Amino acid sequence: MPQYDPDYKIWKVFVMKDTAPKLTGMIVVAAMFGLLSVGVSSVIFELEQGSLALAGSGVFALVFVILALGWREPQNGPNRPTK
């Protein structure tokens, strides 16, 4: 149900309550890069199944570690005027 925000004089159709967990986001992004590396390895480098699994899991682990080191917690949105 839309909510009217008198401070901004707009109707809000979608109100975000919370963000997704940090770990879930890291896994999804790392899995996308892992699958992309499997596709590239199979087409360009013509690797076999065992090598594809090894390359995909290696890229997944590398991207996951990089994201774990640099992914910040969600920040608060813009400050709303108080009444």
Sequence and secondary structure as in RCSB ss.txt:
>XXXX:A:sequence
MPQYDPDYKIWKVFVMKDTAPKLTGMIVVAAMFGLLSVGVSSVIFELEQGSLALAGSGVFALVFVILALGWREPQ
NGPNRPTK
>XXXX:A:secstr
  EEETTTTEEES        HHHHHHHHHHHHHHHHHHHHHHTS   HHHHHHHHHHHHHHHHHHHHHH     
        
